[in-house]
Amino acid sequence: MAVHGRVNGLAYSRFGSSIGKRLVGNNIRRNRVRRMLREAVRLNKDRLPVGLDFVLTSRRGGIPLWQDLLVLLPKLADQVRGRLEARSRRKIQPGSDTR
């Protein structure tokens, strides 16, 4: 799994998914993964950062195990939040003009 994100400026987070046919398989397996992702987001709602849009994408390796997904999702979301915060700090640092 990979998680991508962007600040949305809202008081809540939104989640989407992009599950590739080539990596996961036919439509039945892709929909199963989507249902698992939605349920993992619902169960981890209080542990996920707010004010961000997330896109969950599939990676090589196929369908993640349910227990792994429940543990991994908050960690990946926090990593995305950290990267976005670091990027915003770099953009607005005063005195960083290198002309």
C-alpha positions as CSV (number, residue, x, y, z in Angstrom):
1,M,0.0,0.0,0.0
2,A,1.0,3.6,-0.6
3,V,-0.7,6.7,0.7
4,H,-0.5,10.0,-1.0
5,G,-2.0,13.2,0.5
6,R,-2.7,16.9,0.2
7,V,-4.0,19.5,2.6
8,N,-7.7,20.2,2.0
9,G,-8.3,23.0,4.5
10,L,-11.4,21.3,6.0
11,A,-12.1,20.1,9.5
12,Y,-12.2,16.5,8.3
13,S,-10.2,14.2,6.1
14,R,-11.3,12.6,2.9
15,F,-10.1,9.2,1.6
16,G,-10.0,7.8,-1.9
17,S,-8.5,4.7,-3.4
18,S,-6.9,3.6,-6.7
19,I,-6.6,-0.1,-7.0
20,G,-4.9,-1.3,-10.1
21,K,-6.2,-4.3,-12.0
22,R,-2.7,-5.5,-13.0
23,L,-1.5,-5.7,-9.4
24,V,-4.5,-6.9,-7.5
25,G,-6.6,-8.9,-10.1
26,N,-10.1,-8.9,-11.4
27,N,-12.9,-6.7,-10.3
28,I,-14.1,-9.0,-7.5
29,R,-10.7,-8.8,-5.8
30,R,-10.3,-5.1,-6.4
31,N,-13.7,-4.4,-4.8
32,R,-12.8,-6.6,-1.8
33,V,-9.6,-4.5,-1.3
34,R,-11.7,-1.3,-1.6
35,R,-14.1,-2.6,1.1
36,M,-11.2,-3.5,3.3
37,L,-9.7,0.0,2.9
38,R,-13.0,1.7,3.7
39,E,-13.5,-0.4,6.8
40,A,-9.9,0.2,8.0
41,V,-10.4,4.0,7.6
42,R,-13.7,3.7,9.5
43,L,-12.1,1.8,12.4
44,N,-9.1,4.1,12.5
45,K,-11.0,7.3,12.1
46,D,-9.9,8.7,15.5
47,R,-6.2,7.8,14.9
48,L,-5.9,9.5,11.5
49,P,-4.9,13.1,11.0
50,V,-7.6,15.6,10.0
51,G,-7.6,18.3,7.3
52,L,-6.0,16.2,4.6
53,D,-7.1,14.3,1.5
54,F,-5.6,10.8,1.1
55,V,-5.4,8.5,-1.8
56,L,-4.7,4.9,-1.0
57,T,-3.0,3.0,-3.9
58,S,-2.0,-0.6,-4.4
59,R,1.5,-1.7,-4.8
60,R,3.1,-5.0,-5.8
61,G,2.3,-7.8,-3.5
62,G,-1.5,-8.0,-4.0
63,I,-4.1,-7.9,-1.2
64,P,-2.7,-6.8,2.2
65,L,-3.7,-8.8,5.2
66,W,-6.4,-7.3,7.3
67,Q,-4.4,-7.1,10.5
68,D,-1.5,-5.5,8.7
69,L,-3.8,-2.9,7.1
70,L,-5.3,-1.9,10.4
71,V,-1.8,-1.2,11.8
72,L,-0.2,0.2,8.7
73,L,-2.9,2.8,7.8
74,P,-2.4,5.2,10.7
75,K,1.4,5.0,10.3
76,L,1.3,5.7,6.6
77,A,-1.2,8.6,7.2
78,D,1.1,10.1,9.8
79,Q,4.1,9.8,7.5
80,V,2.2,11.7,4.8
81,R,1.1,14.4,7.3
82,G,4.8,14.8,8.4
83,R,6.0,15.1,4.8
84,L,3.3,17.7,4.0
85,E,4.2,19.7,7.2
86,A,7.9,19.6,6.3
87,R,7.2,20.8,2.8
88,S,5.1,23.7,4.0
89,R,7.8,24.7,6.5
90,R,10.4,24.8,3.7
91,K,8.2,27.0,1.5
92,I,7.7,29.7,4.2
93,Q,11.0,30.0,5.9
94,P,12.1,33.6,6.1
95,G,15.5,34.5,4.9
96,S,15.9,31.5,2.7
97,D,16.3,33.6,-0.4
98,T,19.5,32.5,-2.2
99,R,19.9,35.2,-4.8
